[in-house]
Amino acid sequence: MPMVVAGSAEPCAQLLVSSIGVVGSAEQNQRHSARFFDVLTAQLGLGPERIIIRFYPLEPWQIGKNRTVMTFL
């Protein structure tokens, strides 16, 4: 999919991270971000300015699994 980051269409990446109870604070996401950037820059050969990470905290009732939601599993 074509993507533009910082006004440039050069190679880039976007990582979407959603989790229950793991990505709910700036402090948690700062630690996760550092680790993800280490892996993504090494594996993809992109500079950190070409990568965007979006964190989405979720509640158990927002995830469906096995014909129910995580709240009941």
Buried (B, 14 or more C-beta within 10 A) or exposed (E): EEEEBEEEEEEBBEBEBEBBEBBEEEEBBEEBBEEBBEEBBEEEEBEEEBBEBEBEBBEEEEBEEEEEBBEEE
